[in-house]
Amino acid sequence: MRQPRIAIVGAGIGGLGLALALLRRGIVPQVYEQATQLGEIGAGISVSPNAVKALADLGLGEALRERADEPPRQRTCHFQTGATLIDIDRSDTVQRYGAPYYQMHRADLHGLLVERIRALAPEALSVGRTLTDLRQHHDRVELTFESGSPASADALIAADGWRSRVRSLVFGVPEPQFSGYVAWRGLVPMERLDDPTLASGSRVSIGPGRLFVHYPVRRGRLLNFVAFARTGRAEIESWSQRGSVSEVAQTLADFHQGVHAILAATPDGQCHKWGLFARAPLPQWTSGRVALLGDAAHPMMPWFGQGAASALEDAVVLARCIVAADDLQHTFARYQDARLARVTMVHNESLQGGERLAGARPDLMSPATVRNEDTLGLFSYDPVTTPI
């Protein structure tokens, strides 16, 4: 039986996750990435148990244990006093959910995926390939690129992010809407901090209209932070836009001293800044020989930290469907049936998450009032065993 020719557009975490999932099942895909070299912008990422299960299926379980940080607990704190409002013990995460909870540098996770794919099939990765158009036929999809020769495949999987070219060509979705929130992120070398307790586990300081999240990455050598604020000024939706730490400090002027100690230790007073834009869930992710994956299918707001996790879930489930189904129609039908309801739920909850957090009254917060990944049952999901 001829091996299916699978084209993947986009070499982010979702696209590479699918490529590795296929390679481990005996199928060599072709990944097309518009950047001229593979890499990720530096930032922290939460790798929740549902994502860890997917990565273990990709053969990365041991590598994660060696490179990721495992927070012993996660605390929600009062923005002014720093007092703990909610304390989640993560020491029993494996017993409760079947896998650990990690936090790590996004570039490290991306690098692991690239490393394993290159070890198995270096020819599967093509860079400097910007998709400009596609055309579907009864037996193939033809791809046109900005430079280089065209290509064809039996199926095209779009993993090209929240600005997906494939999504716009095939589904013609409307423009996103500014959510009213702006985010800043930065990384602080741990040796620049005088207070070691700032690096103990994962914390979010919550205040009216504003949040400050921080946790260690790179085995405690760096502290990742992300600040969010509700604002009336729309900002560019770009992770690479420069921001000023002084602006963050001013926005969070009434936050406790620990927050300001982290901001003051940020190298060169520089961070990154971007606007958060909301997109409604799509009613379907497949059309003919084309399917969407990850942010191309469901670009989520960041409140639950499930964007990359959902992309990795997609990758494992879709790879399973490609192997199990007899033809493309059944493959994509199985994939969409297996994933659409769960991800639409997570997507909708993420759309509301900002108002639940930034609109909360910190003095009234308690474990009984919170709506998070644990209470929604997100971590119990296993993409390796979920029915297809």
N, C-alpha and C positions, 0 to 999 in steps of 0.2 A: 504494500500500500504506500502511495506517495506521501511523503511528509508534507503537511500543509505549509504554505509560504505565508508567514505572518509578518506584517510590517508594523512596527511600533513607532509612532511619532512622539518624540520627547524622551529625554534621558534624565528625568528627575527621579525621585524615589519611587513613584508609582510605575513609571515606564521600565526602569531597571529592575524593579521587583518582579514585574511580569516576565521580563526577558529571562531572569534567573530561574523563575518558577518553571518556565517552558524548557529551558536548558536541562534542568534537573529531571524533566520528564521526557527527555530525548528529542525535543523539537528545537531547532536552531532558528530563532527569529532574526529579523534585521531591524536594528534600532537606528532611527534618523534623528539627530540632534542639531538644532540650528547654531548653537555655540561652537566656536572653533576648538575648544578644549573642554573636557569634562570636569565639572567641579560644582560646588555649592557655595552660596553666600553664607558666611559665618553667622550662626545663631544657634540657640539652644532648641532642643526638641524633646517633647515628652513621648516616650515609647511605652504606651500602656499595655497591659497584659494581652489584650486582643491583638495588638500589633506584634508583640513578642512571639505569639503563637505562629503568626504568619512568617516572621523572620526565622524562627526555628525550622519551619518547613523548608526554607531556602538554604538551610545548612549554616546559619549564622548564629546559632544559640551560644556556642562557646566564645566566639568573637565578641558578642555583646557583653557577656559576663566580664571579659577582660578589659573592655574599653568604656563601658557605660558606668554612670553613677546610679546607685540604687538608694533613693531617699528613704530613711527609716520612718519618717512621718511627714505629713503635709499639714501645714497650719494656715488658718485664716486669722488675720490679726486686725485689731482696731487701728485705723489710719493715724490717729493722734498719739495714742499711748503705746502702741505696739503690743498690747495685751492680747493673748490668744482667745479667740472667739470660738473656733472650731478646730479640733485636733484629730486628724485621721491617722491612726496607727497603720503603717504599711508593712509591719514585720510579718504578718500572716498572709500577704498577698498571694503567694504561690498556693497556699492551702485553700484560700477562698476562690481564686480565679483560675488556677491552673498554670500560671506563669508569673514571672516577676514584673515589677513596674520599674522602668528605667528612665533616666534623663541623660541626654548626651549632646554633643556638638553635632549639629545637622550635617556638617561637612564630613564628619567621621563616619556616620551611617551611610552617606552617599558613597564615600570612598570604599567602604566594605563591599557594597554592591558592585561597583566598578571593578574592584580587584578580583572578585569571584567570577564575574562574567569574562574578564580578560583571561583568566586562567583556564576557563572552559572553552571559549570561542571568541578570540579577539576580533575575528572578522565580523562579528555580530554588531559591532559598534561603528557607526559612521557619524563624523562630526562635520560642522560647516555645511549642513544640509537644511536649508530653510524651505519648508513646504509653501508653495504658492497656490496650488490647485490640485483637485483630484477629480477623477471621473469613474463612476461605477459602471461595470458591464455585467452581463449575466454570469460570467465565470471568473471575473477578476476586478481589481481596483487598480487604476493607473494613477501614479503620483508624479506631479511636476514640481521641480525645485527651482529656487532662485539661481542656483549655479549647479553645474554637473548634469549628468544624464538623468532622464526620467527612470522610474522604476515601476514594477507591478507586483501585486501580491494577491493571494486568495482572499485575505482579509486585512483590514487596517484597524489598528487599535490606537485611538488618540489619547495620549497621556501628556499633552502639551500645555497643561496648566490652565489657570483661570482666564488667561487670554487666548484660549484655544482657537487656532486657525481652523482646525477641522470642525469644531462645534459651530463656528460661524458659517462655514461653507455648507454644512449638512443640515443644521437645525435652525439657523438664523435667529438665535435667541436675542431678546432685547438688551439694551444697555443696563449695566448695574446701577444701583442707586447708592449715593453716599449715605452711610449709616448714622452719621453724626459723631462718630468716634475717630480719634487719631491715636496711633500707637508709636512708641519709640522703643528701640532695643539697643542693647550694648553688651559688651563683655569686659569684665574687670579681672586682671591678674590677681590671684588670691593674696600674693605677698604685699599688695598695695593696701590691704585692709588691716586695720589694727585690731578689730574685734572678730575673733574666730567664730563666735556664735552666729555671725551673719551667714556663714556657709553651712550651717547645720540643717540639712534637709531642705525642703521646698516650702516657700512661704508666699502668701499673697496678703498684702495690706489693702484693706478695702475702705473707701470713703465715698461720700456723695459724689457721683459722677466720675470717679477716678479709681484706678487700681494700680498697684505696683507688685509685680511678681518677680521673684528671684530664686535661683537654685544653682548648685554647682554642676559643672561639666568637666570633661577631660580629667576624670579621677580626682576632682577637687582642686585642679590647678587654676581653673577659671570660674568666675561667677557670672552667670547669664542673668540679665534682667530685661523685663518688658514692662513699660508703663502705658496705661490707657487713660484717655480722658474724653469726656463728651465735649464737643465744641461745635460751634455754628459754622466754622470755616472748613470748607471742603479742601482736602489735600490730595496730592497725586497718589495713585495706587501703585506704588513702586517700592520694593524692598531695598533698593540701592540708593534712594534719596537720602542725602545727608541731613542730620538734625543736630541741634545744639543741646548739650546737657544742661546748660543754664536755663533753657526754655523749659525743660522737664522739671528742674528744681523750682522754678517759679510757679509752674502749674501745680506742683505738689508741695507748695510752701508750708502748708500746715500739717504735713505728714511727719511721722516720728523721726528721730535722729538717725536710726539705722538706715532708713531710705536715703537720707542725705549723705551719710557716710559712703554708701555705695556709689552714688552719683559723683561725689567729690573725687573718688578714686578712679573714675573712668579715664583712660588714657586720652590726652589731648582735648578733653572736654567735648569729644565728638561721639555721636551715636547715629543710628539710622531712624528715619521717620517715614511713616506712610499713613494714608487714609484707609479706613476700613469700608469696603463697599459690599453691599448685600445683593445677593442674587437669589431669586426664587428657585426652588427645586424643579428640575425638568421632569415631565411626565414619562419620558422614555429616554434611554441612552443608546439605542441601537437603531440603525436604518440600513437595510440591505446588508452589504458586506462591511459596514463600518460600525464600530462600537466605541463608546467613550469610557474613560477610566480615570479615577482620582479627581483632581481639581477640574479637569476638562468636563467631567460629568456632574460633579457636585462641589463647586467651590464654596467652602463653608466659612463662616465667621469663626474666629479663633478661640471662642470662650471655653470650649471643652477640650481643646487640644487634640481633636480627632481627625484633622485633615490628612496628615500623613498616614495615620493608622487606618483610616477608611480606604486610602489608596492601596495600602498593602493588603488589606482584606480583599479588595477588588482583584488584585493581581493573582492571589492564590486561588480564589474561586473561579476566575476566568480561565486560568491555566487548567484547572481541574475539568472545567466544562469543555475546553478545546480537546482534551485527551479523551473524554468520555463520550462526546456526541458523535453521531455518524456523519452529520453534515453541518454546514455553517448556520443554517436556519435554526436548527435545534441547539447549536452551541450558544448563540446569542440569546435565544429565548430562555434557555436555562440560566444563563448568567444574569439576565435582567430579572427573572422571577426570583432568583436566590438573593439578590442584593437590593432591589429597588425599595422595598418597604422599610428595611432597616435603615438604609442610608437617608431616605427621605425623612424619617423620624429624627435621626441625628442632625440632619441639615436644619429642620424646623426648630428643634430645641436650641441649636447654635444661634439661629437668628434672634431668638428671644433672650439668650444668655446674658448679653451685655446689660440689658435693662434690669434683669434679675439681680445682677451683681452690683453694677454701678448705681442702680436705683434703690438698692437696699439701705436700710437704716442700720448701721453697724451695731449700735447699742441694743438692737432687738434681735440680732442674728443668733441662731443656735443650730445644733445638728438637726433639730426637728423641722426647721424652716428651709433648709438648703435643698436645692435640686441640682445634683451633679452627676458625674459619671457613675458613681457607686449607686446612687438611688435610682438611676435610670437603667442599671444593669448592663451598661455598655461593655464592661471588662470581661464578662462571662462568655461572650461570643467567641467561637473558634472557627475561622475560615477553612480549616483543614477538614473539619468533620460536619460542617453545616450541610444539610441536604441540598443536592443539586438535581 
